[in-house]
């Protein structure tokens, strides 16, 4: 059985923008609706898919408001906990777009690359080797003028997020990782500009399944 670790933020956690829009707290899509659930269904019983998503998670930056969101801190023990792992899917960078971090797209992608290196330098794969890595460029963030408080938290995020694919692909190539551009497959919800509705989770899960199969069959 192949083990796939999905390490990401709220779109891996399964944040439902429709249900959450009328709720005082975040609501998740059902497990089989989330892209991780779709991925598991597409891959079948010979694969074990582990969902490791957290709302607000960054690549390697400390969020002084939310706290405990630094992906670089959590990733090493996460790898140890779930080893042996055949492949790690990394999809982070959206929260690094927050105004408080003042980061250009290239530096955000570099942060994702550091996480990829941690995986590739670990001994958490089969026979104490390193897992393979599928580096995913996150979806485009949409402008949200109808949500001024959220818009202030993500000033210029839409423009910067559109530049992700080129940077992420270059980093993946330099590290020998596989690459997937989520922007080729999904669009974030106009409700909040950040999260995926159910139909988009289905598209992403199917695209991920094809990318995982390709990566593991090399």
C-alpha positions as CSV (number, residue, x, y, z in Angstrom):
1,X,0.0,0.0,0.0
2,X,1.2,3.5,-0.9
3,X,1.0,6.3,1.6
4,X,0.2,9.8,0.5
5,X,0.5,12.8,2.9
6,X,-1.4,15.9,1.9
7,X,0.2,18.9,3.7
8,X,-1.7,22.1,3.3
9,X,-3.9,24.9,4.6
10,X,-7.6,25.5,4.8
11,X,-8.2,24.2,1.3
12,X,-6.7,20.9,2.4
13,X,-8.7,21.1,5.6
14,X,-11.8,21.4,3.5
15,X,-13.1,24.9,4.4
16,X,-16.6,25.3,2.9
17,X,-17.1,28.9,1.8
18,X,-20.8,28.5,1.2
19,X,-21.7,27.0,4.6
20,X,-19.2,29.2,6.5
21,X,-20.7,32.4,5.0
22,X,-23.7,32.0,7.3
23,X,-21.9,30.5,10.2
24,X,-20.1,32.1,13.2
25,X,-17.3,29.4,12.8
26,X,-15.6,27.6,9.9
27,X,-17.4,24.6,8.5
28,X,-15.8,21.8,6.5
29,X,-16.9,20.0,3.4
30,X,-17.8,16.4,4.1
31,X,-14.8,14.0,4.0
32,X,-15.8,12.5,0.6
33,X,-16.3,16.0,-0.9
34,X,-12.9,17.4,0.0
35,X,-10.2,17.0,-2.6
36,X,-8.3,14.6,-0.3
37,X,-11.4,12.4,-0.2
38,X,-11.8,12.6,-4.0
39,X,-8.1,11.7,-4.3
40,X,-8.5,8.7,-2.1
41,X,-11.5,7.5,-4.1
42,X,-9.8,8.0,-7.4
43,X,-6.6,6.1,-6.3
44,X,-8.4,3.2,-4.7
45,X,-7.7,0.7,-1.9
46,X,-4.0,0.4,-2.7
47,X,-3.4,3.9,-1.4
48,X,-3.7,5.5,2.0
49,X,-4.3,9.2,1.9
50,X,-3.5,11.2,5.0
51,X,-5.2,14.7,5.3
52,X,-3.0,17.2,7.1
53,X,-4.7,20.6,6.5
54,X,-4.8,23.5,8.9
55,X,-6.7,26.8,8.5
56,X,-4.2,29.7,8.2
57,X,-1.1,27.5,7.8
58,X,1.9,29.3,6.2
59,X,5.0,27.9,4.6
60,X,7.4,29.1,7.3
61,X,6.1,32.3,8.9
62,X,4.7,32.9,12.4
63,X,1.2,34.4,12.4
64,X,1.1,36.6,15.6
65,X,-2.7,36.6,15.6
66,X,-3.6,33.0,15.0
67,X,-0.4,31.3,16.3
68,X,0.9,27.8,15.6
69,X,0.6,28.1,11.8
70,X,4.2,27.7,10.8
71,X,4.4,24.8,8.4
72,X,8.2,24.4,8.8
73,X,7.7,23.8,12.5
74,X,5.0,21.2,12.1
75,X,6.2,19.3,9.0
76,X,9.2,17.4,10.5
77,X,7.2,15.7,13.4
78,X,4.3,15.2,11.0
79,X,6.6,13.2,8.7
80,X,7.9,11.2,11.6
81,X,4.4,10.5,12.8
82,X,3.2,9.1,9.5
83,X,6.3,7.4,8.0
84,X,6.9,5.5,5.9
85,X,5.5,7.9,3.3
86,X,5.7,7.3,-0.4
87,X,4.7,10.8,-1.5
88,X,4.0,14.2,0.1
89,X,1.7,16.7,-1.6
90,X,2.6,20.2,-0.6
91,X,0.1,23.0,-1.3
92,X,0.9,26.1,0.7
93,X,1.4,29.8,0.1
94,X,-2.0,31.4,0.1
95,X,-1.8,32.5,3.7
96,X,1.7,33.9,3.1
97,X,0.0,36.4,0.8
98,X,-1.4,38.2,3.9
99,X,-0.6,41.9,4.2
100,X,1.1,41.4,7.5
101,X,3.9,39.4,5.9
102,X,4.6,41.8,3.0
103,X,6.0,39.0,0.8
104,X,6.4,38.9,-3.0
105,X,5.3,35.8,-4.9
106,X,8.9,34.6,-5.4
107,X,9.7,34.5,-1.7
108,X,6.5,32.7,-0.9
109,X,7.4,30.0,-3.5
110,X,10.9,29.9,-2.0
111,X,9.3,29.1,1.4
112,X,7.4,26.2,-0.2
113,X,10.7,25.1,-1.6
114,X,12.2,24.9,1.8
115,X,9.4,22.6,2.9
116,X,10.0,20.4,-0.1
117,X,13.7,20.2,0.9
118,X,12.8,19.1,4.4
119,X,10.8,16.2,2.9
120,X,13.6,15.3,0.5
121,X,16.2,15.4,3.2
122,X,14.2,13.3,5.6
123,X,14.4,9.6,6.1
124,X,10.6,9.2,6.2
125,X,10.1,7.3,3.0
126,X,10.2,3.6,2.3
127,X,13.3,1.8,3.6
128,X,14.3,5.0,5.4
129,X,14.7,6.9,2.1
130,X,13.0,10.2,1.3
131,X,9.4,10.5,0.1
132,X,8.7,11.9,-3.3
133,X,7.2,15.4,-3.4
134,X,4.4,16.8,-5.5
135,X,4.7,20.6,-5.2
136,X,1.4,22.3,-5.9
137,X,1.0,26.0,-6.9
138,X,-2.1,27.2,-5.0
139,X,-5.3,28.6,-6.7
140,X,-5.6,32.3,-7.5
141,X,-6.9,34.5,-4.7
142,X,-9.8,36.6,-5.9
143,X,-10.4,40.3,-4.9
144,X,-13.1,40.7,-2.3
145,X,-14.3,44.3,-2.3
146,X,-17.6,43.1,-0.8
147,X,-15.6,41.9,2.3
148,X,-13.5,45.0,3.2
149,X,-12.0,43.5,6.3
150,X,-10.8,40.4,4.4
151,X,-9.6,42.6,1.5
152,X,-7.4,44.5,3.9
153,X,-5.8,41.3,5.1
154,X,-4.9,40.3,1.5
155,X,-4.0,43.5,-0.2
156,X,-2.5,42.7,-3.7
157,X,-2.9,39.0,-3.1
158,X,-4.8,38.3,-6.4
159,X,-2.0,39.7,-8.6
160,X,0.8,38.0,-6.6
161,X,-1.0,34.6,-6.5
162,X,-1.3,34.7,-10.3
163,X,2.5,34.7,-10.4
164,X,2.9,31.6,-8.3
165,X,2.9,28.9,-11.0
166,X,6.1,30.1,-12.7
167,X,8.0,30.3,-9.4
168,X,6.7,27.0,-8.0
169,X,7.4,25.1,-11.2
170,X,11.0,26.5,-11.3
171,X,11.6,25.4,-7.7
172,X,10.1,21.9,-8.4
173,X,12.4,21.5,-11.4
174,X,15.4,22.6,-9.4
175,X,14.7,20.0,-6.6
176,X,13.6,17.2,-8.9
177,X,10.0,17.3,-7.6
178,X,6.8,16.8,-9.5
179,X,4.7,19.8,-10.1
180,X,1.0,20.6,-10.4
181,X,-0.5,24.0,-11.1
182,X,-3.9,24.1,-9.3
183,X,-4.8,27.2,-11.2
184,X,-5.1,25.1,-14.3
185,X,-7.9,23.1,-12.7
186,X,-9.8,25.2,-10.1
187,X,-11.2,28.6,-9.3
188,X,-11.7,29.9,-5.8
189,X,-15.2,30.9,-4.7
190,X,-16.3,34.5,-5.3
191,X,-18.0,34.3,-1.8
192,X,-14.6,34.8,0.0
193,X,-12.0,34.7,-2.8
194,X,-9.9,32.1,-0.9
195,X,-11.7,28.7,-0.7
196,X,-13.0,26.0,-2.9
197,X,-16.6,25.1,-3.4
198,X,-17.6,21.4,-3.6
199,X,-17.4,21.2,-7.4
200,X,-13.8,22.6,-7.4
201,X,-12.7,20.0,-4.8
202,X,-13.9,17.3,-7.2
203,X,-11.8,18.8,-10.0
204,X,-8.7,19.2,-7.9
205,X,-8.9,15.7,-6.4
206,X,-9.1,14.2,-9.8
207,X,-6.2,16.3,-11.1
208,X,-4.2,15.3,-8.0
209,X,-4.9,11.6,-8.6
210,X,-3.4,11.8,-12.1
211,X,-0.4,13.7,-10.8
212,X,0.2,11.2,-8.0
213,X,0.0,8.2,-10.3
214,X,2.5,9.9,-12.6
215,X,4.9,10.7,-9.8
216,X,4.8,7.2,-8.3
217,X,5.1,5.4,-11.6
218,X,8.4,7.1,-12.5
